[in-house]
Amino acid sequence: MLEGPVVTFGLGDSLFALPVALVQEILDPRPVSRLPNAPAHLLGVIDVRGASVAVIDLRILLGEPARADEPDTRIMVLQIPKSGDALLVALRVDRVIEVAGLDDDRLEPLAEAGFLDWDQRMVEGIGRRDGTFVTVLRVAGLFDPEVIAMLAGRQTAFGTTEKGAARLEPGLV
């Protein structure tokens, strides 16, 4: 059972959701300051009311191809509780649809996940909104280093893998 409403959003033809309690605000696209040698899913940082906030391209993190900003593209700023504090992280999504409850407030796991060799640590469950499937994401799974490594293939935004990336020793610059 899911407690409270969710923010529904789309990536391509798929619908996803996060608990509304995690969403601080939803922004229009804006320029992102790139970070050197960042993984492909980490677009860079933006300024949100004086705070530097990392922007994650959720399409890339979930294994979808990148796409340019379109009129419906949005940046969802999340406030993630961590050790008595809150971390700010932003997700770039294709579109935000609405704040709503799921049909019957019910989530179901994909029982066949193990059989299908699918790692579902990033999924809280699958629900429905107006009869359409909605995948509710688990934030802890999205930002789990093992999950990120597996999904993103450890590729940097500059097209090299971390294993193959040149590393400078401290003091050589």
C-alpha angles and dihedrals in degrees: 000000000000118000116218134349126314135216107239120208139167138235109186108314094335125098123217135175143198128194108272089228089072096051113090096177145332118235137192114245115282137174113290122211106230122230121218118252092001120158113262094255093055103081094181135258137311132194114250111181092324096317124111106233125190114233117215120196099224091196091061094041090055093047099258122133117266119253135189121257114278129190092272096047112121139182114224113203110210128199105210118193112231127169095334092313134083127241120207117220128162128215121205109216134176094242142342113229112183150309107256146132122262120247106278089354085260130144125190128195120231097253092196094057094107092046090050092047090238120151105220100179090119093054123082091186147297120270138162134245114194087344095305121118115255122186111215109210125221107225094204089057094046091057098037105123092223092052093046091050091050096045100039095041087226090276118157125227088251092060102256127112118242091242090054097039118112112244124202118215115237112271096027095098 
